[in-house]
């Protein structure tokens, strides 16, 4: 984007504006999903984020606790990569643990 600024002796000068940076997320906060994310990837990312929010942890904390790369966890939660079955299982197991539910629902007492 070109912007005109006035320098010193009132000489107008066209300069390139610095690229706009996306608002970065603060600690414990996920960045907004990209507006052009495909519908199915958005739905998956939103579902993963819903479960992840129950954990009240950071991406780094979850990654460290579950021996995963924090970049991969971030990409799963942003919809930039389809989450592996193992990741989804670990996320759901952790959510059940936080909620005080059995880790394996097959062993749930009726």
Secondary structure as UniProt FT lines:
FT   STRAND          2..7
FT   TURN            8..10
FT   STRAND          11..16
FT   TURN            27..28
FT   TURN            35..36
FT   HELIX           39..55
FT   HELIX           59..65
FT   TURN            66..67
FT   HELIX           70..78
FT   HELIX           85..98
FT   TURN            99..100
FT   HELIX           105..107
//
